[in-house]
Amino acid sequence: MRTRLVLTLSTCLLLGAVPGGWQAARAQANATPAVGAEKTTAAVVEDVDPTARQVLLRLPDQTLVTLKVGPTVDISGLKPGDHISARYVAAKLDEIHQVAGSSAPIEDMKPGSQGMVEGNTTIVAVDPTGHSISFIGPQNTVETIAVAGNAMIQAVTKLVPGDKAAVTYTPAIVVSFQAA
């Protein structure tokens, strides 16, 4: 699946690969849903990856959202250009801590246990006001996640773009799709 931005925010230190650059990524800061909240949104399908069970959606505010699709949701009929309504559960940051030194491997995010994604990465943006963080996720994508809990918020606000960090998160999950 091509480079994508994830709903809850996004920016990138390596933004040469992300359409729209810093301005487009910062614009997503206002789209941050509550952690674990169920949301419904209108969207246009940009890409479907049936093997990874992911869909890339363009929201009405032009932000791009990548959502993991559960095994009970049928995506066989989805194709780029389809107008849909999607119900999903927002992504959740489970753990994050700075990795000392630059010798640590980066961008090695991969599936972990219980549907989580984990690994070392590069921080690309921190929004202390909006309580969210963006980092390079799997397949060199920008993942942006809302942050909840005082301890987690304090840990995130100590990070700056370019920092290396070990991250564990639960991706956003599609509950259902329907034609719009």
C-alpha positions in Angstrom: 0.0 0.0 0.0 1.4 3.4 -0.9 2.5 6.0 1.7 -0.5 7.0 3.7 -1.5 9.2 6.6 -3.4 7.9 9.5 -6.5 9.7 10.8 -5.6 10.8 14.2 -2.9 13.3 12.9 0.2 13.2 10.9 3.4 14.9 10.0 6.8 13.7 9.1 10.4 14.5 9.4 10.9 12.5 6.3 8.0 14.3 4.6 9.5 14.1 1.1 7.5 10.9 0.8 4.3 12.3 2.2 2.0 14.2 -0.1 1.3 17.8 1.0 4.3 18.1 3.4 4.2 19.6 6.9 1.2 21.8 6.2 -1.0 19.0 5.1 0.1 16.8 7.9 -0.4 19.5 10.5 -3.9 20.1 9.2 -4.8 16.6 10.4 -4.1 17.7 14.0 -7.7 18.9 14.3 -9.0 15.5 13.2 -7.8 13.6 16.4 -10.5 11.4 17.7 -10.7 10.3 21.4 -8.6 7.2 22.1 -10.5 4.1 21.4 -13.6 6.1 20.5 -15.9 4.7 17.8 -16.3 7.1 14.9 -18.3 7.2 11.7 -17.1 9.2 8.7 -17.9 9.7 5.0 -14.9 8.9 2.9 -13.6 8.1 -0.6 -11.7 4.8 -1.0 -8.1 5.6 -2.3 -6.6 2.1 -2.1 -7.5 -1.4 -0.8 -4.9 -3.9 0.3 -6.8 -7.2 0.7 -3.6 -9.1 1.7 -2.8 -6.7 4.6 -6.6 -6.1 5.2 -6.2 -2.4 5.1 -8.0 0.4 3.3 -6.7 3.9 2.6 -9.5 6.5 2.8 -9.8 10.2 1.9 -12.0 12.1 4.4 -14.1 15.2 3.6 -11.3 17.4 5.0 -8.9 15.8 2.5 -6.9 13.9 5.2 -5.9 10.4 4.4 -6.7 7.6 6.8 -5.4 4.0 6.8 -7.7 1.6 8.7 -7.1 -2.1 9.5 -10.1 -4.2 8.6 -11.3 -7.0 10.9 -11.9 -10.5 9.5 -15.7 -10.1 9.6 -15.7 -7.0 7.4 -16.1 -7.8 3.6 -13.8 -5.6 1.5 -13.9 -7.6 -1.6 -16.2 -5.1 -3.3 -14.3 -2.0 -2.3 -12.3 -0.2 -5.1 -10.6 3.2 -5.5 -13.1 6.0 -6.0 -16.0 4.3 -4.0 -17.8 6.8 -1.7 -18.5 5.1 1.6 -19.4 5.6 5.2 -17.0 3.9 7.6 -17.4 3.1 11.2 -14.1 2.5 13.1 -12.4 2.4 16.5 -9.6 5.0 16.8 -6.0 3.8 17.3 -4.5 3.7 20.8 -0.9 4.3 21.9 0.0 1.5 24.3 3.6 2.3 25.1 6.4 4.7 24.0 9.9 5.5 25.2 12.9 7.2 23.7 15.7 5.1 22.4 19.1 6.4 23.2 21.7 6.9 20.5 21.3 6.7 16.7 22.6 3.2 16.3 19.2 1.7 17.2 17.4 0.3 14.1 14.6 2.5 13.0 11.4 2.0 11.0 11.2 -1.7 11.9 7.6 -1.6 13.1 5.9 -4.9 12.8 2.8 -6.8 14.1 3.1 -7.8 17.7 0.8 -9.7 20.0 -2.9 -9.2 20.3 -3.2 -7.0 17.2 -0.7 -4.5 18.4 2.1 -3.0 16.2 5.5 -2.5 17.8 9.1 -1.6 17.1 11.7 1.2 16.9 10.8 4.3 14.8 11.4 7.9 14.2 9.2 10.6 15.8 7.9 13.0 13.1 5.6 15.3 15.1 4.3 15.9 18.6 1.2 17.9 19.3 1.2 18.5 23.1 -2.1 20.6 22.9 -4.0 18.0 20.9 -2.4 15.1 22.8 -1.1 13.2 19.8 2.1 11.9 18.2 3.1 11.0 14.7 5.9 8.5 13.8 7.0 6.3 10.9 4.9 3.1 11.0 4.8 -0.1 9.0 5.6 0.1 5.3 7.2 3.5 5.8 3.8 5.1 6.5 3.1 8.0 8.9 1.0 6.9 11.9 -0.6 9.5 14.1 -2.2 8.5 17.4 -4.1 10.3 20.1 -2.5 10.0 23.5 -4.5 9.4 26.7 -3.5 9.3 30.3 -1.3 11.8 32.2 1.8 9.6 32.3 1.6 8.8 28.6 1.0 12.5 27.7 4.0 13.5 29.8 6.2 10.9 28.1 5.1 12.0 24.6 5.6 15.7 25.2 9.3 15.1 26.1 9.8 13.8 22.5 10.6 16.0 19.5 10.7 15.3 15.8 13.7 13.3 14.9 13.9 11.4 18.2 14.1 7.6 18.0 11.6 5.8 20.1 10.3 2.3 20.9 6.5 2.3 20.2 3.7 -0.1 20.8 0.2 0.8 19.5 -3.1 -0.7 18.5 -4.1 0.4 15.0 -7.5 1.9 14.1 -9.9 -0.9 13.3 -12.9 -0.9 10.9 -16.2 -1.9 12.4 -18.2 -1.6 9.2 -18.5 0.0 5.7 -21.5 0.9 3.7 -22.1 2.8 0.4 -22.6 6.5 0.9 
